[in-house]
Amino acid sequence: MTRSVESRFIAIISGALLVVVAPLFTLFLALSSQQAAKNQGEHVNVMLITNSQALGKPLWDLDTDSIRQIASVLIADSAIFGVQINDNTGKLNIAEVDVNPVDFRGLQSISEPIFYKSQQGMRNVGSITVYVPKLGWFSALHEMEMAFISIFIIAILTVFGAAILGNRVMVIKPLMRLTAAIEATRRLGSRHHVDWRSNDEMGRLAKSFNEMQSLLEREERELKRAHQQTTEIYNLTPAMLFSLDRSDQIAAVSDYWLLATGYRRDDVINRPFADLVAPADREIYHERKVQGKSSGPVIEVTVRFLCADGRMIDVLIVETELSAASGSIPGSLSVMTDVTELKQSELRNHQQAISDHLTGLLNRQGFEAMLDRKIAEADEAETEVACLFVDLDRFKAINDNLGHAAGDAILCQFVERTKPMLHENDSASRLGGDEFAILIAGADAQHRAIDLAQTIVDMFEVPFCAHGTGVRLSASIGLAFYPTHAASAAELLQKSDMAMYARKRDGKNGSQVYDPAILDQTRERAEIESDIEAGIAANWFEAHFQPIVDIDTDMPSGFEALMRMRHPRKGLLSPAGIISVAEETGTIGQIGNLILEEAMANLARVSHLPGMEETYVAVNFSPLQFEPGLLARLAGLIGRHGIEPSRLVIEITEAVLMHDNPEIRTILNDLHTLGCRIALDDFGTGYSSLSYMSRFPVDIVKIDQSFIRSLTEQAGDISTKNRMLVEGISAISHKMNCKVVAEGVETEDQRALLRQMGIDYAQGYLFSRPREISELVSALSARQAEVRSMAS
């Protein structure tokens, strides 16, 4: 409004100036220009006439110097830009110019003939031409006239500015204040007055507006006071209150309700309350309303509520029906309570209860619930469910040698590698430790499960990383399908678990689909586990001794203690199945300790035989036995049986040395310092390497029997290469001051070859099978008696 009024005022003033001042100014310029042109013409004519008379005689006499002097005088005049003097004979043409000749086109020329009074009378001897500028309106004005024009323009602008300023002060300013008061009243809701006093129309307008505002303000105060008396309790209650009419539209809401939900009152009044309920919960809300009306005046329902900012909160609504008899408008009064945190807490607790804290996958509880849902969905859709039971091979060695932090890191890496292989509807879980399960549902579940199992197995070809160390692992995977192999969720998980253990027994690193024959193997394994537990409790384990003989003299230099279990009903059991199950169940350490104690006792018994005083016993140690108390326990055993520490040889394999565990290295160094000797067993297989001989205090190297057997059983290049390997191992071991023992020697040809290669000792069925201590003592005694009789 301010801009519009001012612009119209400026337009009126500008129009007046154009109508009145512009014609007068134009007339003044025209008259001034005409007078200036007249004055210039008269001045030039006078100059021409005067100088034409002066040029008569010099032109007659052809006196060029005088002519040029007169031309210079003319050109010096400010009104003349050029002079040209010609005689009638054409012999003389003198020109003086003050500008570029090219610029003559913008000049005006004035000519005058030149006469000379001779004896014959007046004669025309030539002409003079001067060039003067063409005068415009402003070029003809003099300084006085320009000053007058400048003063006139300044006066006009001053009047124009004063008019605008006066309009702003006397008209625009009070209008702006009136507009500001109206706008403030509209925006802020409070009545604002106009701060303006004058005795003109503007003053009366401001006074009338202020009186109107005061009247409205008093009326509003009365209305507010009356309204406050009826709504104070409703709005001051620290609860989300709202009222609904008979059509379930919002009739009123409390201030606390608005504050909590973010809505404005105008946005929700007369709006159906169901519109503010999450679409997925509206049916629940309507059903509860219908049920509540038939059950009583109070209705309770928990739904998700849509706030103004898009947030969704969980609310508990307690609604009470109102009747017309109560003096209120028929409808209902409701209390709404925000239970979002309670719901989220319940959800977090539930999520934590079904999730694995390390990997974020489902735990066993969550997996079992998911499995139940998948089977129910499969029954409804008449499809299949495949369960993959994944167990990481040799993972316990990672925890034992690198620590649990490294093991956790590898588990997380396994999960990250596996996630991209899964489809959106597949479910993965960590059942515990290094055991995982994957569920695949659908018509092609079997095919996808088999492909996924192979993909996971192939994935382990890339080493894992633990604390900067590359670690190679593998996985054993069992697969079972519903309803092909199982009739329930528990049975499906059990069958896939059984298939996984069958894969482990068959060499690990692969997958196995459940087969009914696996059930028999599982029962057999369970029976072995039971026998192991009973054997540990009843001391069924025995240490059988197999001699380690000098390859040149055939005399025993030591014995290897080999584990056997004598079952009271089944008799003497083979160690092959027992050791693998004991390693998987973790009881191998307990068995090893029992064998160690019996081996020390048996060595003490053998030592009483003539010639056996310096023999030693070699005992295999499991990684589980290398714990801080091992040194003290061995020292106690050695002292109790009166045996020199050097007569105890501790045999270790790649499972112990695989990651060069600092704790195990320290224990081995302490045992070596105590006087015990260290033997590197099964050298040349698995992860064993020559580097172990430099990193650990090795005294004896035992060449694996597979190399010895191939010396005579294999033909051609294989036998030759194995001989070179055995000779190389022997040579390097001797260079490092290590004795060499050949395992699995069974023929005279093998012994002859080993003797040629410089092997120190041999062990195998050629010399003796493993025997219990009583049988061994008897055999040694008989042999010594035979030797004595032959000598006599």
Buried (B, 14 or more C-beta within 10 A) or exposed (E): EEEEBBEEBBEEBEEEBEEEBEEEBEEBBEEBBEBBBEBBBEBBEEBBEEBBBBBBBBBBEEBEEBBBEBBEBBBEBEBBBBBBBBBBEEEBEBBBBBEEEEBBEEBBEBEBEBBBEEEEEEEEBBBBBBBBBEBEBEEBBEEEBEEBBEEBEEEEEEEBEEBBEEBBEEBBBBBBBBEEBBEBBEEEEEBBBBEBEEEEEBBEBBBEBBEEBEEEBEEEEEEEEEEEEEEEEBBEBEEBBBBBBEEBBBBBBBBBBBEBBEBEEEEBEEEEBBEBBBEEBBEBBBEBBEEBEEEEEEBEBBBBBBBEEEEEBBBBBEBEBBEEEEEEEEBBBBBBBBBBEEBEEEEEEEEEEBBBEBBEBBBBEBBBEBBEBBBEBBEEEEBBBBBBBBBBBBBBBBBBBBBEEBBBBBBBBBBEBBEEBBEEEBBBBBBEEBBBBBBBBBEEBBEBBBEBBEEBBEBBEEEBEBEEBEBEBBBBBBBBBBBBBBEEBEBBBBBBBBBBBBBBBEEBBBBBBBBEEBBEBBEEBEEBBEBBEEBBEEEBBBBBBBBBBEBEEEEBBBBBBBBBBBEEEEEEBEBEBBBBBBBBEEBBBBBBBBBBBBBBBBBBBBBEBEEBEEBBBBBBBBBBBBEEEBBEBBBEBBEEBEBEBBBBBBBBBBBBBBBBBEEBBEBBEBBBEBEBBBBBBBBBBEEBEBEBBEEBBBBBBBBBBEBBBBBBBBEEEEBEEBBEBBBEBBEBBBEEEBBBBBBBBBBEEBBEBBBEBBBBBBBBEBBBEBBBBEBBBEEBEEBBEEEEEEEE
